[in-house]
Structures are given as structure tokens and as C-alpha cells.
Amino acid sequence: MSTLLTVLLVALGAAVGAPLRYVLALALDARFPTGMLLVNTLGSGLFGVFAALSLGDAGWALLGTGFCGAFTSFSTFAVQSVERSARAATAYVLATTVLAVGACALGWMLATRLDGVG
């Protein structure tokens, strides 16, 4: 696959993932960043599914790097963490880490079972 095609697939995936992240996070965020917590958890779960399915270069560029990369946001997570009190930031960091890693593992396990890989 050419570099140009890879870049275009990443851009296409990102063009869907980033606006979807923005809309969900905006709709759900209140005092606690519920929207980004949900978005990062869902994105990590999807990332686990896509990683387990061995999508190939084109599929990975579109869905893994493009969509999931733009849908989830470490930078927003970091800013939302430092904007809070130490207690709230600790809760947010722990919740995001546990839920995102757990969702990724669950996505991986489900995809490998459904795909017959694992």
C-alpha cells in the first residue's frame, strides 16, 4: 500500500472519529468529564477489537490509527486531569486507566472468540 493511500485512509478515519468524539464529549460532560471517560473507554474497546481482528494495513490505517486515534484523546484527558483538584484528578485518572485498559482487553477477547482466533 502506498504512503499516500495510507495517509488518506488515516485522514478519512480521523474525519469521522474526531467529530464523533467532540459531539459525545460535549453532550455528556458536566462537572466531571463523563463524556471523555466514555469516549476513551469505547475507543479503547474498539481498538482492542480492531487489533485482534488483524485488519491488514488498510483496515488498520482507517480504523485503528485514523478512527480510534482521533476518537480517543489523551491530550484532552490530560488537561481535564490537571484542571481538577488532586482528589478528583486521581479518581479521573484511575477510572480512565482501569476502564480503558479493561475495555481494550474485553474488546480483544470478544473479537478473538468471535473470529475464532483465540
C-alpha distance (Angstrom), angle and dihedral (degrees) to the residues before:
residue distance angle dihedral
M1 . . .
S2 3.77 . .
T3 3.78 122.8 .
L4 3.80 90.6 -120.1
L5 3.81 92.2 54.5
T6 3.81 90.4 47.8
V7 3.81 91.1 51.3
L8 3.82 91.0 48.4
L9 3.81 91.9 50.3
V10 3.81 91.4 49.2
A11 3.81 89.8 48.9
L12 3.81 91.9 49.0
G13 3.80 92.2 50.5
A14 3.80 91.0 46.2
A15 3.81 91.2 49.0
V16 3.80 88.0 62.4
G17 3.81 99.3 35.2
A18 3.80 100.6 50.0
P19 3.83 98.0 51.3
L20 3.80 90.6 44.3
R21 3.82 89.9 52.6
Y22 3.79 90.9 48.7
V23 3.81 94.5 50.3
L24 3.81 95.0 45.6
A25 3.79 95.1 44.5
L26 3.79 92.5 46.0
A27 3.80 92.5 48.7
L28 3.80 94.9 48.5
D29 3.81 106.2 33.6
A30 3.77 115.8 102.5
R31 3.80 125.2 143.1
F32 3.80 91.0 -32.8
P33 3.81 118.1 45.7
T34 3.80 93.8 -111.1
G35 3.79 93.3 151.8
M36 3.79 95.8 56.8
L37 3.80 90.9 42.8
L38 3.80 89.3 55.0
V39 3.80 94.1 42.0
N40 3.81 93.8 49.4
T41 3.82 90.8 46.4
L42 3.82 93.9 48.7
G43 3.80 92.0 43.5
S44 3.79 91.6 50.7
G45 3.79 90.6 49.9
L46 3.79 91.3 51.1
F47 3.80 90.2 45.9
G48 3.81 89.0 55.2
V49 3.81 90.7 50.2
F50 3.80 93.2 48.0
A51 3.81 92.6 46.0
A52 3.80 92.1 51.4
L53 3.79 93.9 48.8
S54 3.81 95.1 60.5
L55 3.79 93.2 -134.9
G56 3.79 96.5 -173.7
D57 3.79 125.7 -122.4
A58 3.81 97.4 -60.6
G59 3.80 95.3 45.0
W60 3.78 92.4 45.7
A61 3.83 92.4 49.1
L62 3.81 91.3 50.4
L63 3.80 101.6 39.0
G64 3.81 107.7 20.0
T65 3.77 104.1 36.0
G66 3.80 99.7 21.7
F67 3.79 107.4 35.9
C68 3.82 101.7 26.3
G69 3.79 92.7 37.1
A70 3.80 91.4 55.2
F71 3.80 96.4 35.0
T72 3.80 94.1 56.5
S73 3.78 122.0 53.4
F74 3.76 128.2 -158.2
S75 3.79 92.4 175.4
T76 3.81 93.4 56.0
F77 3.79 89.4 45.4
A78 3.82 89.9 52.3
V79 3.81 94.4 48.8
Q80 3.79 92.4 45.7
S81 3.80 88.8 51.1
V82 3.80 96.8 52.8
E83 3.81 92.8 44.3
R84 3.79 91.1 65.3
S85 3.76 135.7 73.8
A86 3.79 115.7 -88.2
R87 3.81 91.6 -101.8
A88 3.81 95.2 48.0
A89 3.81 91.9 43.8
T90 3.79 91.6 50.8
A91 3.81 90.9 50.4
Y92 3.81 91.5 47.8
V93 3.80 94.5 47.6
L94 3.80 92.9 47.2
A95 3.80 93.5 45.1
T96 3.79 93.4 47.9
T97 3.79 94.0 46.1
V98 3.80 95.8 47.0
L99 3.80 94.7 42.8
A100 3.81 96.0 43.3
V101 3.81 95.3 47.4
G102 3.80 90.8 42.3
A103 3.81 91.8 49.7
C104 3.80 91.2 48.7
A105 3.80 91.0 51.1
L106 3.81 91.7 45.9
G107 3.81 91.5 48.4
W108 3.80 90.1 49.6
M109 3.82 92.5 48.5
L110 3.80 94.2 46.9
A111 3.79 93.5 47.0
T112 3.81 94.0 48.2
R113 3.80 91.2 49.7
L114 3.81 93.8 46.8
D115 3.80 92.2 43.8
G116 3.81 92.0 45.9
V117 3.82 91.6 -123.0
G118 3.81 98.7 119.5
